[in-house]
Amino acid sequence: MSRVIDKSNPLSLERKAEPPSDAATPAYQTYFEDEQKRVRLYLGDCLDVMGAAPEGCVDLIFADPPYFLSNDGITCYAGKMVSVNKGKWDRSKGFDQNFRFTTEWLAACQRVLKPNGTIWVSGTHHVIHLVGVAMQWLGYKILNDITWEKPNPPPNLSCRYFVHATETIIWAAKDRKSRHHFDYQLMKKLSGDRQMKSVWRIAPPNGFEKRYGKHPTQKPEALLDRIILASSRPGDLVLDPFCGSDATGVSAVRHGRKHIGIEMSKEWLDAARKRLLDELGKKQQMHVGDMDG
C-alpha cells in the first residue's frame, strides 16, 4: 500500500492499492549486519523497510531527508565556486509532491516509534518548514527546534543575502501522550553546569570523518553524539531512514546503542559499512582491554 495526496487538499492522505509486485524481487535487502546483530544496514527505500517493520519498535530516529535544495545554484567550497546540486534525489518536485513525500516518511517513522520515542529531523528552510507542518498534522509533539550554528560557513557569493550559517533540527515526541527521555543532567554537565541552550555551535565533519567518501550532506559525529546521548539510553534502538555514510550509526555504536540505517545508494552504504566496522573494531578493542585488565 502507498499513500497518495488529494490535490484539492495537500494535507489529506488516502491509501491507494497497488498491483502486487514480483515476489522474487524484494523491495529492499540487508546490506550489512555485524556479528552480534546490533547493527544492520538496509539497501532500499525507507518507506518499504519501515513498512515491513513491527509497530512501536524504535526508541530514537535521526532523519536527514532530502532538502530539495538542488536548484542549479552555486556556492563556495574550499575557496572555489561549486554547484549546489547534490543529485536527482535532492531536487524539488513542487509543493504538493514535496509535502506528500515528507508526510509519508514522517508517518512511517511515527508508526515504528515506541510510545515514548522521539525523532530528530535536520534541514534548511527549503524543507524544515514542511517538516514542522507535517509533524503537527500527524500529531507529533514538537519538543525543541535546535539551531545548529556552523563556524566559518562559506561566504554568500551573490552578496544579496546574509551568509547561511545554520541549519534547524526539530526534536519531536511520537505524540502528546509521550513521556520522552531527556538526559538533563548530562546535557547540563556538557554545558559547563548550566542548562544547555537550543543553539549548538558545532563544526562540520572533518577530513577523518570523510575518509571513506565525502557525502554532500554528511553530518558531524559530534552533532549525533549530542543527540543520541541527550535522548536515548544504552541498548536503545536508533534508526536513520536516510543514513548516507551513517554518522548516526557510528555514534550509536560508540555509545552502546543498537542501530538500523537505510539508504538507497550502494556507494554510500559501502562507506557506511567501512565506518561502522572501524567503530565496531574500537569497541571490540575496548572490551578486550577491559577483560585483560
Kinemage of the C-alpha trace (Angstrom):
@kinemage 1
@onewidth
@group {chain A} dominant
@subgroup {mainchain}
@vectorlist {calphas} color= white
{ca met a 1} P 0.000 0.000 0.000
{ca ser a 2} L 1.211 3.516 -0.716
{ca arg a 3} L -0.113 6.906 0.203
{ca val a 4} L -1.285 9.419 -2.377
{ca ile a 5} L -2.218 13.018 -1.861
{ca asp a 6} L -5.585 14.584 -2.640
{ca lys a 7} L -4.561 17.509 -4.846
{ca ser a 8} L -7.515 19.553 -3.649
{ca asn a 9} L -6.126 19.365 -0.124
{ca pro a 10} L -2.361 18.799 0.293
{ca leu a 11} L -2.895 17.782 3.919
{ca ser a 12} L -5.292 14.930 3.067
{ca leu a 13} L -3.707 11.480 2.736
{ca glu a 14} L -5.547 8.497 1.318
{ca arg a 15} L -4.400 4.917 0.782
{ca lys a 16} L -4.227 3.559 -2.732
{ca ala a 17} L -3.847 -0.122 -3.561
{ca glu a 18} L -1.072 -1.049 -5.976
{ca pro a 19} L -0.767 -4.175 -8.119
{ca pro a 20} L 1.295 -6.920 -6.461
{ca ser a 21} L 4.995 -6.756 -7.248
{ca asp a 22} L 7.181 -9.662 -8.344
{ca ala a 23} L 7.664 -11.671 -5.149
{ca ala a 24} L 11.095 -12.802 -6.402
{ca thr a 25} L 12.341 -9.209 -6.388
{ca pro a 26} L 12.423 -7.834 -2.828
{ca ala a 27} L 11.924 -4.102 -2.428
{ca tyr a 28} L 14.956 -3.906 -0.147
{ca gln a 29} L 17.789 -6.074 1.096
{ca thr a 30} L 20.114 -6.355 4.070
{ca tyr a 31} L 23.418 -4.813 3.025
{ca phe a 32} L 25.417 -5.288 6.228
{ca glu a 33} L 24.941 -6.809 9.649
{ca asp a 34} L 27.519 -7.123 12.407
{ca glu a 35} L 28.193 -10.478 14.069
{ca gln a 36} L 26.270 -9.590 17.236
{ca lys a 37} L 23.325 -8.332 15.147
{ca arg a 38} L 23.270 -4.982 16.903
{ca val a 39} L 23.845 -3.030 13.679
{ca arg a 40} L 22.068 -3.509 10.358
{ca leu a 41} L 22.130 -1.537 7.110
{ca tyr a 42} L 19.384 -1.881 4.512
{ca leu a 43} L 19.645 -1.039 0.811
{ca gly a 44} L 16.305 0.279 -0.381
{ca asp a 45} L 13.535 2.815 0.117
{ca cys a 46} L 12.904 3.751 3.744
{ca leu a 47} L 9.130 3.508 3.215
{ca asp a 48} L 9.479 -0.132 2.187
{ca val a 49} L 11.787 -1.007 5.082
{ca met a 50} L 9.774 0.804 7.743
{ca gly a 51} L 6.549 -0.545 6.268
{ca ala a 52} L 7.784 -4.079 6.947
{ca ala a 53} L 8.953 -3.289 10.496
{ca pro a 54} L 6.838 -4.027 13.591
{ca glu a 55} L 4.897 -1.115 15.007
{ca gly a 56} L 6.488 0.586 18.024
{ca cys a 57} L 9.966 -0.972 17.821
{ca val a 58} L 12.303 2.065 17.636
{ca asp a 59} L 13.450 4.275 20.514
{ca leu a 60} L 15.065 7.130 18.594
{ca ile a 61} L 15.133 8.353 14.987
{ca phe a 62} L 17.504 10.816 13.398
{ca ala a 63} L 16.451 11.822 9.887
{ca asp a 64} L 18.390 13.935 7.410
{ca pro a 65} L 15.966 13.902 4.455
{ca pro a 66} L 16.452 15.498 1.038
{ca tyr a 67} L 16.406 19.279 1.421
{ca phe a 68} L 15.009 19.978 -2.093
{ca leu a 69} L 17.984 22.309 -2.414
{ca ser a 70} L 19.453 21.266 -5.780
{ca asn a 71} L 18.234 24.162 -7.932
{ca asp a 72} L 21.264 24.735 -10.218
{ca gly a 73} L 22.580 27.478 -7.931
{ca ile a 74} L 26.167 27.991 -6.809
{ca thr a 75} L 28.000 28.105 -3.524
{ca cys a 76} L 31.559 28.376 -2.241
{ca tyr a 77} L 33.503 25.299 -1.130
{ca ala a 78} L 37.204 25.334 -0.187
{ca gly a 79} L 37.531 28.750 -1.789
{ca lys a 80} L 36.043 27.631 -5.113
{ca met a 81} L 32.715 28.253 -6.809
{ca val a 82} L 30.787 24.964 -6.989
{ca ser a 83} L 27.272 23.818 -7.855
{ca val a 84} L 24.773 23.300 -5.035
{ca asn a 85} L 23.317 20.288 -6.856
{ca lys a 86} L 23.547 17.093 -4.801
{ca gly a 87} L 21.680 14.739 -7.137
{ca lys a 88} L 18.249 13.997 -8.581
{ca trp a 89} L 17.087 12.836 -5.135
{ca asp a 90} L 17.521 16.394 -3.809
{ca arg a 91} L 15.549 18.254 -6.480
{ca ser a 92} L 12.239 19.882 -5.620
{ca lys a 93} L 9.192 18.404 -7.358
{ca gly a 94} L 6.863 21.203 -6.330
{ca phe a 95} L 4.949 21.783 -3.126
{ca asp a 96} L 2.368 19.008 -3.479
{ca gln a 97} L 4.859 16.222 -4.162
{ca asn a 98} L 7.393 17.531 -1.644
{ca phe a 99} L 4.740 17.656 1.055
{ca arg a 100} L 3.410 14.227 0.115
{ca phe a 101} L 6.872 12.702 0.384
{ca thr a 102} L 7.599 14.468 3.686
{ca thr a 103} L 4.310 13.389 5.246
{ca glu a 104} L 4.684 9.789 4.030
{ca trp a 105} L 8.080 9.182 5.587
{ca leu a 106} L 7.188 11.031 8.794
{ca ala a 107} L 4.039 8.893 9.133
{ca ala a 108} L 6.158 5.764 8.656
{ca cys a 109} L 8.580 6.971 11.337
{ca gln a 110} L 5.735 7.720 13.733
{ca arg a 111} L 4.357 4.193 13.302
{ca val a 112} L 7.656 2.475 14.171
{ca leu a 113} L 8.453 4.747 17.129
{ca lys a 114} L 7.769 3.381 20.598
{ca pro a 115} L 5.118 5.283 22.598
{ca asn a 116} L 7.802 7.336 24.363
{ca gly a 117} L 10.180 7.509 21.386
{ca thr a 118} L 11.409 10.703 19.752
{ca ile a 119} L 12.604 11.866 16.342
{ca trp a 120} L 15.133 14.499 15.269
{ca val a 121} L 14.910 15.962 11.757
{ca ser a 122} L 17.502 18.300 10.266
{ca gly a 123} L 17.014 20.734 7.409
{ca thr a 124} L 17.400 24.187 5.937
{ca his a 125} L 14.485 26.475 5.107
{ca his a 126} L 13.985 24.530 1.867
{ca val a 127} L 12.386 21.635 3.778
{ca ile a 128} L 12.262 22.201 7.540
{ca his a 129} L 9.008 24.205 7.479
{ca leu a 130} L 7.308 21.394 5.543
{ca val a 131} L 8.588 19.010 8.206
{ca gly a 132} L 7.156 21.150 11.004
{ca val a 133} L 3.719 21.421 9.368
{ca ala a 134} L 3.618 17.692 8.585
{ca met a 135} L 4.582 16.845 12.164
{ca gln a 136} L 1.770 18.958 13.546
{ca trp a 137} L -0.706 17.428 11.093
{ca leu a 138} L 0.336 13.898 12.090
{ca gly a 139} L 0.054 14.633 15.810
{ca tyr a 140} L 3.687 14.661 16.836
{ca lys a 141} L 4.581 16.747 19.896
{ca ile a 142} L 7.337 19.213 18.979
{ca leu a 143} L 9.794 19.499 21.879
{ca asn a 144} L 12.517 21.832 20.600
{ca asp a 145} L 13.855 23.435 17.482
{ca ile a 146} L 17.645 23.369 17.645
{ca thr a 147} L 19.745 25.894 15.737
{ca trp a 148} L 22.944 24.227 14.578
{ca glu a 149} L 25.454 27.029 14.011
{ca lys a 150} L 28.382 26.220 11.720
{ca pro a 151} L 31.673 28.039 12.426
{ca asn a 152} L 33.313 29.586 9.341
{ca pro a 153} L 30.472 28.983 6.854
{ca pro a 154} L 31.176 29.629 3.144
{ca pro a 155} L 30.565 33.229 2.012
{ca asn a 156} L 27.486 34.179 0.030
{ca leu a 157} L 28.833 34.707 -3.485
{ca ser a 158} L 25.900 36.775 -4.750
{ca cys a 159} L 26.286 39.324 -1.923
{ca arg a 160} L 22.491 39.648 -1.913
{ca tyr a 161} L 21.748 37.607 1.236
{ca phe a 162} L 23.085 37.014 4.723
{ca val a 163} L 25.586 34.180 4.987
{ca his a 164} L 23.826 30.842 5.508
{ca ala a 165} L 25.414 29.718 8.765
{ca thr a 166} L 22.800 27.492 10.387
{ca glu a 167} L 20.521 24.510 9.991
{ca thr a 168} L 17.419 23.785 12.060
{ca ile a 169} L 16.875 20.445 13.785
{ca ile a 170} L 13.366 19.705 15.073
{ca trp a 171} L 13.084 17.350 18.050
{ca ala a 172} L 9.643 15.811 18.499
{ca ala a 173} L 7.932 13.072 20.502
{ca lys a 174} L 5.653 10.483 18.892
{ca asp a 175} L 2.506 12.181 20.230
{ca arg a 176} L 1.217 14.327 23.080
{ca lys a 177} L 0.931 11.326 25.400
{ca ser a 178} L 4.649 10.523 25.096
{ca arg a 179} L 6.898 10.731 28.139
{ca his a 180} L 10.137 11.332 26.274
{ca his a 181} L 13.585 10.614 27.665
{ca phe a 182} L 15.955 13.552 28.192
{ca asp a 183} L 19.287 13.265 29.979
{ca tyr a 184} L 19.089 16.721 31.525
{ca gln a 185} L 21.973 16.223 33.936
{ca leu a 186} L 24.423 15.107 31.239
{ca met a 187} L 23.479 17.977 28.931
{ca lys a 188} L 23.891 20.412 31.825
{ca lys a 189} L 27.314 18.943 32.592
{ca leu a 190} L 28.387 19.248 28.950
{ca ser a 191} L 27.253 22.865 29.015
{ca gly a 192} L 29.523 23.899 31.902
{ca asp a 193} L 26.991 23.159 34.665
{ca arg a 194} L 24.379 25.394 33.048
{ca gln a 195} L 21.178 24.471 31.243
{ca met a 196} L 22.061 23.700 27.634
{ca lys a 197} L 20.658 26.197 25.154
{ca ser a 198} L 18.987 25.349 21.867
{ca val a 199} L 21.785 26.955 19.828
{ca trp a 200} L 24.614 24.485 19.195
{ca arg a 201} L 27.900 25.624 17.687
{ca ile a 202} L 29.436 22.519 16.118
{ca ala a 203} L 31.974 22.303 13.290
{ca pro a 204} L 31.137 20.396 10.081
{ca pro a 205} L 32.628 16.922 9.549
{ca asn a 206} L 36.412 16.878 9.449
{ca gly a 207} L 38.620 15.080 6.962
{ca phe a 208} L 38.890 11.935 9.077
{ca glu a 209} L 35.112 11.551 9.219
{ca lys a 210} L 35.075 11.731 5.399
{ca arg a 211} L 37.938 9.267 4.885
{ca tyr a 212} L 35.697 6.781 3.055
{ca gly a 213} L 33.870 9.350 0.954
{ca lys a 214} L 32.660 12.947 1.046
{ca his a 215} L 28.900 12.675 1.265
{ca pro a 216} L 27.405 16.043 0.214
{ca thr a 217} L 25.109 16.299 3.252
{ca gln a 218} L 27.191 14.468 5.859
{ca lys a 219} L 26.577 15.470 9.470
{ca pro a 220} L 29.355 15.761 12.076
{ca glu a 221} L 29.691 12.918 14.550
{ca ala a 222} L 29.752 15.468 17.388
{ca leu a 223} L 26.231 16.542 16.459
{ca leu a 224} L 24.949 12.961 16.513
{ca asp a 225} L 26.832 12.227 19.742
{ca arg a 226} L 24.929 15.003 21.479
{ca ile a 227} L 21.550 13.988 20.055
{ca ile a 228} L 21.959 10.312 20.950
{ca leu a 229} L 23.298 10.994 24.438
{ca ala a 230} L 20.531 13.516 25.143
{ca ser a 231} L 17.562 11.417 24.100
{ca ser a 232} L 18.347 7.697 24.297
{ca arg a 233} L 19.656 5.110 26.734
{ca pro a 234} L 22.315 2.401 26.297
{ca gly a 235} L 20.779 -0.545 24.464
{ca asp a 236} L 18.129 1.579 22.722
{ca leu a 237} L 17.462 1.126 19.003
{ca val a 238} L 18.398 4.142 16.860
{ca leu a 239} L 17.050 4.379 13.306
{ca asp a 240} L 18.261 6.586 10.443
{ca pro a 241} L 15.953 6.348 7.387
{ca phe a 242} L 18.310 8.388 5.138
{ca cys a 243} L 21.631 7.276 6.572
{ca gly a 244} L 24.065 8.187 3.775
{ca ser a 245} L 27.555 7.429 5.070
{ca asp a 246} L 25.931 6.921 8.505
{ca ala a 247} L 27.321 9.252 11.132
{ca thr a 248} L 24.230 8.224 13.113
{ca gly a 249} L 25.333 4.605 13.167
{ca val a 250} L 28.894 5.473 14.157
{ca ser a 251} L 27.627 7.497 17.110
{ca ala a 252} L 25.076 4.830 18.078
{ca val a 253} L 27.781 2.141 18.181
{ca arg a 254} L 30.122 4.431 20.074
{ca his a 255} L 27.594 4.938 22.844
{ca gly a 256} L 26.284 1.381 23.135
{ca arg a 257} L 23.046 1.705 21.181
{ca lys a 258} L 21.633 -0.642 18.537
{ca his a 259} L 21.245 0.755 15.047
{ca ile a 260} L 19.366 0.409 11.777
{ca gly a 261} L 20.396 2.516 8.792
{ca ile a 262} L 18.514 2.748 5.479
{ca glu a 263} L 19.974 4.114 2.250
{ca met a 264} L 19.218 3.826 -1.478
{ca ser a 265} L 22.824 4.200 -2.674
{ca lys a 266} L 25.239 1.256 -2.609
{ca glu a 267} L 28.137 3.709 -2.805
{ca trp a 268} L 27.223 5.402 0.452
{ca leu a 269} L 26.272 2.176 2.178
{ca asp a 270} L 29.750 0.882 1.398
{ca ala a 271} L 31.246 3.974 3.038
{ca ala a 272} L 28.863 3.490 5.988
{ca arg a 273} L 29.879 -0.164 6.349
{ca lys a 274} L 33.570 0.761 6.485
{ca arg a 275} L 32.960 3.484 9.074
{ca leu a 276} L 30.866 1.144 11.201
{ca leu a 277} L 33.485 -1.625 11.029
{ca asp a 278} L 36.074 0.878 12.247
{ca glu a 279} L 33.889 1.892 15.187
{ca leu a 280} L 32.913 -1.701 15.986
{ca gly a 281} L 36.614 -2.566 15.973
{ca lys a 282} L 37.307 0.159 18.508
{ca lys a 283} L 34.525 -1.138 20.758
{ca gln a 284} L 35.900 -4.682 20.483
{ca gln a 285} L 39.395 -3.483 21.420
{ca met a 286} L 37.942 -1.677 24.427
{ca his a 287} L 36.162 -4.847 25.615
{ca val a 288} L 39.312 -6.960 25.171
{ca gly a 289} L 41.315 -4.381 27.067
{ca asp a 290} L 38.777 -4.438 29.894
{ca met a 291} L 38.990 -8.227 30.137
{ca asp a 292} L 42.772 -8.222 30.043
{ca gly a 293} L 42.867 -5.655 32.793
